[in-house]
């Protein structure tokens, strides 16, 4: 699309983009690292030994990252430690995460063995919550592949992209992180399975429509406002609004759907950016 520029290339599989501390941060999932991106250069801020995905920050500034096999990692001054072990609650792995200013994190899971043959159908599974002290609990039951998430600026509402449900679901957030008032925020067009997402100041959301090859802006209720198609052969993975005025839409794309060996073989995932009219709001 006209006006799109390449920010970073040569990734294995980019995920979990966040605008934080004046810079873009993201996971290079199958290079097992978290990157801070400034200009067209990237610095590794966390390195692990297995795939990583969602990222966030505790109120004291320490970085959190999801290790997809079932742990939440924390970057302390002395190095990377395990913040929480969620394998009992998520036997088939975890994926995206968002951390609330209050210190608790919401973590999505697949809920089924996506590597099994024959292929399994997604099953409802809990959205998890990890508190600042590492305690693990269930935030909400029966989501269909909870994936990208966003928080409103007042921290009072959580939006969750249910990839297998074809919808964005909202929850009210209580004073201690408890969720209530579950509602369908937007039912999405057929085939627009939502992945990584962000929100803007007009109460709309941008999300990656993975299998449809587009980044889509949708209004509460489901009306599609804008659609940015990705290059042929690429897939939309996740997006975030950032930049000095938060009008830069950073778009993560790949030629794989996240298969580890193929992603590491190709190393052609990338981040592109385009300027949009409406600035970002809340988190990420």
Beta strands, then each sheet from edge to edge (+ up, - down):
strand 1: 5-11
strand 2: 14-20
strand 3: 23-28
strand 4: 33-38
strand 5: 41-47
strand 6: 52-57
strand 7: 63-67
strand 8: 71-76
strand 9: 79-85
strand 10: 94-99
strand 11: 105-109
strand 12: 125-130
strand 13: 136-143
strand 14: 146-151
strand 15: 157-162
strand 16: 167-173
strand 17: 179-187
strand 18: 194-200
strand 19: 204-209
strand 20: 214-219
strand 21: 224-229
strand 22: 235-242
strand 23: 248-254
strand 24: 269-275
strand 25: 280-281
sheet 1: 1+ 24- 23+ 22-
sheet 2: 2+ 3- 4+ 5-
sheet 3: 6+ 7- 8+ 9-
sheet 4: 10+ 11- 12+ 13-
sheet 5: 14+ 15- 16+ 17-
sheet 6: 21+ 20- 19+ 18- 25+
end
